[in-house]
Amino acid sequence: MKDLNIETLLTHDGKVAHSKGAVVPPIYQNSLFTMESWDAIDKTFDDRVNSYIYSRGNNPSARIVEEKLAEICGGESAKLFASGMGAISAAILSCIKKGSHIITVKNIYGPANNLLQNYFKPKFDIDITYISGTNITEFEDAIRADTSLIYLESPSSVVFSLQDIETVVKLAKPRGIKTIIDNTWASPVFQKPLSFGVDLEIHSCSKYIGGHSDVVAGVVIGSQAGIDSIFTKEFELLGAKIAPFEAWLLLRSLRTLKIRMDQHQKSALEVARFLEDHPKIEKVYYPGLESFPQYELGKKQMSGFSGLMSFQLKTSDLEKIKKFFNSLSLFQIGVSWGGHESLIYAPAISYLKELTEEQFAGMGIHLGDMRISVGLEAAEDLISDLDKCLKLT
Ligand SMILES: *Cc1c(COP(=O)(O)O)cnc(C)c1O
């Protein structure tokens, strides 16, 4: 089946049997699986990773989705989690031990950074080196004898800077350093990090994979041995398992992943080009624009670009910025992204809670930075909404 196209793979449900010919598999809303005999249950324990015993381990509703995600990402196996953060924490824990050195990039997803910096670091004596990640020599310079993990997010959050995945892996592998990538932005449709040799690929399925803003979930994809090890340790023991209904919703979502991503990409490019040419806009951060500094690298390692971008308003007058933000009618105000609906969020809202304007400007973030998720509405309507409200700035 390996040579089928992604649209076809997403539409068929693989090996898990459908009950009574139902065109959509049922939700396996059960906590345990009964066996016929002493010998039967005894035998399943010999292969816990592949058996249905108890739904904290495997459940068919999750399994269908795991097999499908492994296949479209080019991995041997996958494990769903209750959230993206569940997947990220399990993946990182599987690669580190007390005192490990980790290399990561600035502007990784905020809570992932909090997990490393404010939780793992003090608790497990982890040492972390932050680099911009846009230049391979930064990775070379950061590597130490005790480096056990390089944690990537490409494109990264807010500013969408890229890392050259293939080159980083070539550096890491011979030194026995594990690599993890958060591939949520590109989705499995537009970027295949496992094909470059990355050890573990993670997604927040709450974004594009779910796509309907009705599920919180995460996934880790990798080799059979890597995922089997996570299964018996970080997955089963920490217990962040997905509910059968959430998994079933993801199966529903996956059927349209490719066509949704194509549409997000098309509309996002139109919106980005409109913003780039607009006199009230200082800067647009979108890897799909030819003017994006790492456009060539993006083209090399991604087959497309998704719908999340940032832009900086020219004005730094907070009243005007708020007026713009509050006046949009098609971009709803909220965190998260990747759903059917367009959203807007201002990173300054988070940063103003902890930092001064000068401090977050030092991180490359401005008061007038806006993050938008371009949804599935007509691009023309989104552009006229933006245009109307930009006049207010
Ligand atoms: C949302 C998000 C996560 C975390 O996923 P949850 O499902 O919310 O736990 C991780 N990485 C990125 C890039 C995200 O946007």
The ligand as a Tripos MOL2 file, in Angstrom:
@<TRIPOS>MOLECULE
LIG
   15    15     1     0     0
SMALL
NO_CHARGES

@<TRIPOS>ATOM
      1 C1         -0.7980   23.8920   20.3600 C.3       1 LIG1
      2 C2          0.5940   23.4840   20.1260 C.ar      1 LIG1
      3 C3          1.1910   22.4800   20.8820 C.ar      1 LIG1
      4 C4          0.5150   21.8460   22.0850 C.3       1 LIG1
      5 O1         -0.5790   21.0880   21.7390 O.3       1 LIG1
      6 P1         -1.8360   20.8590   22.7320 P.3       1 LIG1
      7 O2         -2.6530   19.8890   21.9700 O.co2     1 LIG1
      8 O3         -2.4790   22.1820   22.9390 O.co2     1 LIG1
      9 O4         -1.2930   20.2960   23.9960 O.co2     1 LIG1
     10 C5          2.4780   22.0900   20.5550 C.ar      1 LIG1
     11 N1          3.1510   22.6770   19.5560 N.ar      1 LIG1
     12 C6          2.6250   23.6600   18.8170 C.ar      1 LIG1
     13 C7          3.4300   24.2560   17.7270 C.3       1 LIG1
     14 C8          1.3320   24.1050   19.0730 C.ar      1 LIG1
     15 O5          0.8270   25.1140   18.3720 O.3       1 LIG1
@<TRIPOS>BOND
     1     1     2 1
     2     2     3 ar
     3     2    14 ar
     4     3     4 1
     5     3    10 ar
     6     4     5 1
     7     5     6 1
     8     6     7 2
     9     6     8 1
    10     6     9 1
    11    10    11 ar
    12    11    12 ar
    13    12    13 1
    14    12    14 ar
    15    14    15 1
@<TRIPOS>SUBSTRUCTURE
     1 LIG1         1 GROUP 0 **** ****
